[in-house]
Amino acid sequence: MKKLVVLTGSGISAESGLKTFRDSGGLWENYDVMQVASYDGWLMDRELVLKFYNERRAQLKEAKPNAGHMGLVELEEYYDVYIITQNIDNLHERAGSRNVLHLHGELTKARSTGDESLVYDIGYNSITIGDNCEKGYQLRPHIVWFGEPVPAIEEAARIVSTADILAVIGTSLVVYPAAGLIDFTQNDIPLYLIDPKEIKAPSYRKVDFIKEKASVGVRILKEKLTGSK
């Protein structure tokens, strides 16, 4: 069975009602991105950062996977599908995808500020000041903030390097290091870009552009790859 690797971004979750900061001029749900998604922001105002992610967690609880997520699950009947996502939500898992790697962390987890190996599943519960790990350190969102290293990037590069087909869905390909993953694929494998906006692709690659939102684009991708609707 051929290996289909799918790199997903905020565009696929937007259709489930999860707003993004992709085109918002540095704002995310009316918050300054650097105040709530950077380590400096955490040091300046922990309560604000925790409030922001508590709100995102409550929003995620009400969100549901959309046709884009479900279509990727359907492709598992035909391909060995691996999803590498820049999103911090759990909609791929809730849709039923079996192989999901989160580059930027997971909203439904918390980790220790004193021992990064201590990570806890918290579901949709809030984190507050005074919620500590077993070693007594404050818990923080298990999110990769701007300026922090991306621990999963090496595993992502390994997965991409063994792909027979690569599909990129709902991401602008401007946020690194995730955007650089395309460079780890074999140059001759099929590359699909699904996004309603114009996405700049590597000039040296032959790309099949599907200029549709994720829910429609994944259906078209499935037709192209399997011949079935």
Beta strands, then each sheet from edge to edge (+ up, - down):
strand 1: 3-8
strand 2: 27-28
strand 3: 31-32
strand 4: 80-85
strand 5: 100-102
strand 6: 105-112
strand 7: 119-121
strand 8: 139-143
strand 9: 165-169
strand 10: 191-194
strand 11: 208-210
sheet 1: 5+ 4+ 1+ 9+ 10+ 11+
sheet 2: 2+ 3-
sheet 3: 7+ 6- 8+
end
